[in-house]
Amino acid sequence: MIWMGYILLGLSAGVCSGLLGIGGAVIIVPALTLLFQYSQHQAQGTSLATLLLPIGILAVWRYYQSGFVNIPAAAVMAGAFLVGGLLGAQLAMGLPVLWLKRIFGLMLMVVALRMIWAR
């Protein structure tokens, strides 16, 4: 039964990713911690592992076909993301779970408020 939950979570994150460009941090991590009782570290690691494979390739292709992908910008950000991901993971390993959860939740709140009140 848990596998059906994982399938539904993956489908939900995929739809949100294709529709809104979100998935890992906004859908998968909170769902794994709240619904599946993962620790914050485990949820973040599992989310990153999920996104490691080229799961977004078809969504990217569709956006590219419509002229909405800046390849040079994406390539530069991907390289920086590679380094930043390593640095961020190293920092996360040194944080207690409670602090990691609080930082994660605060980040989501800040982003949500900025999106809601942006013009």
VEXBA-509140 format. One line per 4 residues: number of its first residue (from 1); their letters; for each residue x, y, z of N, C-alpha, C. Coordinates in nm, 3 decimals, decimal comma, m for minus. Layout:
N
NUM = A = X/Y/Z/X/Y/Z/X/Y/Z | ...
***
This chain:
119
1 = MIWM = 0,082/m0,121/0,000/0,000/0,000/0,000/0,086/0,127/0,000 | 0,201/0,122/0,070/0,286/0,240/0,075/0,338/0,276/m0,064 | 0,356/0,175/m0,148/0,405/0,202/m0,284/0,304/0,282/m0,364 | 0,176/0,259/m0,340/0,072/0,338/m0,407/0,083/0,484/m0,363
5 = GYIL = 0,115/0,506/m0,235/0,136/0,642/m0,186/0,254/0,708/m0,255 | 0,362/0,632/m0,273/0,478/0,686/m0,343/0,444/0,718/m0,489 | 0,366/0,633/m0,552/0,326/0,656/m0,691/0,241/0,784/m0,700 | 0,144/0,798/m0,611/0,059/0,917/m0,612/0,140/1,044/m0,583
9 = LGLS = 0,235/1,034/m0,491/0,321/1,148/m0,461/0,405/1,185/m0,582 | 0,463/1,085/m0,647/0,543/1,111/m0,767/0,462/1,173/m0,879 | 0,340/1,123/m0,898/0,252/1,180/m1,001/0,215/1,325/m0,968 | 0,183/1,348/m0,841/0,147/1,484/m0,799/0,263/1,581/m0,819
13 = AGVC = 0,381/1,539/m0,776/0,499/1,623/m0,792/0,531/1,646/m0,939 | 0,512/1,543/m1,021/0,537/1,557/m1,164/0,441/1,655/m1,230 | 0,315/1,645/m1,195/0,215/1,739/m1,251/0,247/1,881/m1,206 | 0,277/1,899/m1,078/0,312/2,032/m1,027/0,440/2,084/m1,090
17 = SGLL = 0,534/1,996/m1,115/0,658/2,035/m1,179/0,633/2,084/m1,321 | 0,557/2,008/m1,396/0,527/2,048/m1,533/0,440/2,172/m1,540 | 0,348/2,185/m1,445/0,253/2,297/m1,446/0,315/2,424/m1,389 | 0,386/2,413/m1,277/0,433/2,530/m1,204/0,584/2,539/m1,187
21 = GIGG = 0,656/2,434/m1,227/0,801/2,434/m1,209/0,842/2,402/m1,066 | 0,753/2,340/m0,989/0,784/2,302/m0,851/0,767/2,153/m0,835 | 0,816/2,099/m0,729/0,799/1,955/m0,707/0,873/1,905/m0,585 | 1,006/1,910/m0,590/1,086/1,853/m0,483/1,065/1,917/m0,348
25 = AVII = 1,098/2,044/m0,337/1,091/2,111/m0,207/0,949/2,140/m0,164 | 0,863/2,173/m0,256/0,729/2,217/m0,219/0,631/2,101/m0,205 | 0,650/1,993/m0,277/0,557/1,881/m0,274/0,617/1,759/m0,205 | 0,729/1,711/m0,254/0,784/1,583/m0,207/0,833/1,590/m0,063
29 = VPAL = 0,915/1,689/m0,029/0,971/1,695/0,106/0,862/1,708/0,212 | 0,768/1,804/0,200/0,663/1,811/0,302/0,578/1,683/0,309 | 0,547/1,623/0,195/0,467/1,501/0,196/0,540/1,387/0,265 | 0,669/1,374/0,238/0,745/1,265/0,301/0,755/1,284/0,453
33 = TLLF = 0,768/1,409/0,498/0,777/1,431/0,642/0,641/1,422/0,710 | 0,538/1,477/0,649/0,407/1,483/0,714/0,324/1,356/0,695 | 0,329/1,297/0,577/0,244/1,181/0,548/0,316/1,048/0,568 | 0,446/1,045/0,542/0,521/0,920/0,548/0,615/0,912/0,669
37 = QYSQ = 0,613/1,015/0,753/0,693/1,021/0,876/0,844/1,006/0,852 | 0,894/1,058/0,743/1,038/1,062/0,719/1,098/1,171/0,807 | 1,224/1,157/0,844/1,294/1,268/0,908/1,319/1,373/0,800 | 1,349/1,495/0,842/1,376/1,601/0,746/1,494/1,566/0,658
41 = HQAQ = 1,601/1,513/0,718/1,718/1,472/0,639/1,681/1,364/0,538 | 1,604/1,265/0,582/1,567/1,155/0,494/1,477/1,204/0,381 | 1,384/1,295/0,412/1,294/1,348/0,309/1,372/1,428/0,205 | 1,464/1,510/0,250/1,543/1,590/0,156/1,631/1,501/0,070
45 = GTSL = 1,695/1,402/0,131/1,780/1,311/0,053/1,700/1,231/m0,047 | 1,583/1,183/m0,006/1,499/1,104/m0,097/1,446/1,191/m0,210 | 1,408/1,315/m0,179/1,362/1,406/m0,284/1,471/1,432/m0,386 | 1,593/1,457/m0,338/1,704/1,480/m0,430/1,732/1,356/m0,516
49 = ATLL = 1,721/1,238/m0,455/1,742/1,115/m0,531/1,635/1,099/m0,639 | 1,512/1,138/m0,605/1,402/1,131/m0,702/1,430/1,222/m0,820 | 1,480/1,340/m0,792/1,504/1,439/m0,896/1,634/1,416/m0,972 | 1,718/1,328/m0,921/1,847/1,301/m0,983/1,830/1,245/m1,125
53 = LPIG = 1,737/1,156/m1,140/1,711/1,100/m1,273/1,645/1,205/m1,361 | 1,652/1,190/m1,490/1,597/1,293/m1,581/1,444/1,288/m1,588 | 1,380/1,298/m1,472/1,234/1,289/m1,469/1,166/1,408/m1,532 | 1,234/1,522/m1,536/1,172/1,642/m1,592/1,197/1,660/m1,740
57 = ILAV = 1,262/1,566/m1,804/1,305/1,585/m1,942/1,188/1,610/m2,038 | 1,077/1,540/m2,018/0,963/1,560/m2,109/0,897/1,696/m2,087 | 0,889/1,740/m1,961/0,834/1,873/m1,933/0,926/1,980/m1,991 | 1,057/1,962/m1,973/1,153/2,058/m2,028/1,141/2,062/m2,180
61 = WRYY = 1,129/1,947/m2,243/1,117/1,940/m2,389/0,995/2,018/m2,437 | 0,884/2,004/m2,366/0,761/2,074/m2,403/0,779/2,225/m2,392 | 0,840/2,271/m2,282/0,867/2,414/m2,267/0,966/2,462/m2,373 | 1,067/2,382/m2,404/1,166/2,416/m2,506/1,100/2,432/m2,643
65 = QSGF = 1,009/2,340/m2,676/0,938/2,347/m2,805/0,859/2,477/m2,819 | 0,814/2,530/m2,708/0,736/2,654/m2,710/0,824/2,778/m2,696 | 0,956/2,758/m2,689/1,048/2,871/m2,682/1,066/2,929/m2,543 | 1,037/2,851/m2,440/1,043/2,903/m2,303/1,160/2,850/m2,222
69 = VNIP = 1,268/2,804/m2,286/1,385/2,756/m2,213/1,508/2,832/m2,262 | 1,578/2,896/m2,169/1,702/2,965/m2,200/1,814/2,866/m2,168 | 1,864/2,798/m2,272/1,964/2,692/m2,255/2,092/2,743/m2,188 | 2,152/2,854/m2,233/2,274/2,900/m2,166/2,253/2,930/m2,017
73 = AAAV = 2,143/2,995/m1,984/2,115/3,026/m1,844/2,095/2,897/m1,764 | 2,022/2,802/m1,820/1,999/2,675/m1,751/2,129/2,599/m1,729 | 2,219/2,603/m1,828/2,348/2,533/m1,816/2,434/2,594/m1,705 | 2,438/2,727/m1,700/2,516/2,795/m1,596/2,457/2,765/m1,459
77 = MAGA = 2,324/2,775/m1,447/2,260/2,746/m1,319/2,279/2,601/m1,278 | 2,277/2,509/m1,373/2,297/2,367/m1,342/2,438/2,344/m1,286 | 2,538/2,408/m1,345/2,673/2,395/m1,293/2,685/2,452/m1,152 | 2,627/2,569/m1,131/2,629/2,630/m0,999/2,548/2,548/m0,899
81 = FLVG = 2,438/2,491/m0,945/2,353/2,406/m0,862/2,431/2,283/m0,815 | 2,513/2,229/m0,902/2,595/2,113/m0,868/2,685/2,144/m0,748 | 2,753/2,257/m0,755/2,842/2,297/m0,646/2,760/2,336/m0,523 | 2,655/2,414/m0,543/2,570/2,456/m0,432/2,503/2,339/m0,362
85 = GLLG = 2,463/2,239/m0,438/2,401/2,120/m0,380/2,497/2,048/m0,287 | 2,622/2,037/m0,327/2,722/1,974/m0,243/2,745/2,054/m0,115 | 2,757/2,186/m0,129/2,777/2,271/m0,012/2,656/2,266/0,082 | 2,536/2,273/0,025/2,414/2,269/0,105/2,397/2,137/0,179
89 = AQLA = 2,427/2,028/0,111/2,417/1,896/0,175/2,516/1,884/0,290 | 2,636/1,938/0,270/2,737/1,936/0,377/2,688/2,015/0,498 | 2,629/2,131/0,474/2,574/2,212/0,583/2,459/2,139/0,653 | 2,370/2,077/0,576/2,254/2,009/0,633/2,294/1,894/0,724
93 = MGLP = 2,401/1,824/0,689/2,445/1,711/0,771/2,489/1,755/0,910 | 2,529/1,881/0,923/2,574/1,932/1,052/2,465/1,996/1,135 | 2,344/2,005/1,081/2,234/2,069/1,153/2,146/1,967/1,223 | 2,098/2,001/1,343/2,000/1,913/1,408/1,869/1,913/1,328
97 = VLWL = 1,794/1,804/1,336/1,670/1,789/1,260/1,575/1,905/1,285 | 1,558/1,945/1,410/1,464/2,052/1,443/1,500/2,182/1,373 | 1,628/2,217/1,371/1,671/2,339/1,303/1,651/2,330/1,153 | 1,679/2,213/1,097/1,661/2,194/0,954/1,514/2,210/0,916
101 = KRIF = 1,424/2,152/0,996/1,280/2,167/0,971/1,238/2,313/0,980 | 1,288/2,383/1,080/1,251/2,524/1,097/1,300/2,610/0,982 | 1,422/2,588/0,940/1,476/2,663/0,826/1,394/2,634/0,700 | 1,364/2,506/0,679/1,285/2,466/0,562/1,148/2,534/0,563
105 = GLML = 1,079/2,526/0,677/0,946/2,586/0,688/0,949/2,736/0,670 | 1,048/2,802/0,728/1,062/2,947/0,713/1,083/2,984/0,568 | 1,166/2,908/0,499/1,191/2,935/0,357/1,063/2,924/0,276 | 0,983/2,820/0,303/0,856/2,805/0,231/0,761/2,922/0,261
109 = MVVA = 0,759/2,967/0,386/0,671/3,079/0,422/0,714/3,208/0,352 | 0,843/3,234/0,349/0,893/3,355/0,284/0,857/3,353/0,135 | 0,882/3,241/0,071/0,850/3,230/m0,072/0,700/3,245/m0,094 | 0,619/3,181/m0,012/0,474/3,190/m0,027/0,426/3,333/m0,012
113 = LRMI = 0,472/3,404/0,089/0,429/3,542/0,110/0,474/3,633/m0,004 | 0,595/3,612/m0,053/0,643/3,693/m0,167/0,558/3,668/m0,291 | 0,521/3,542/m0,314/0,440/3,510/m0,432/0,299/3,566/m0,419 | 0,242/3,559/m0,300/0,106/3,606/m0,277/0,098/3,758/m0,292
117 = WAR = 0,195/3,831/m0,239/0,188/3,976/m0,238/0,265/4,044/m0,349 | 0,322/3,967/m0,440/0,395/4,028/m0,553/0,296/4,091/m0,651 | 0,343/4,192/m0,718/0,258/4,258/m0,818/0,281/4,204/m0,954
***
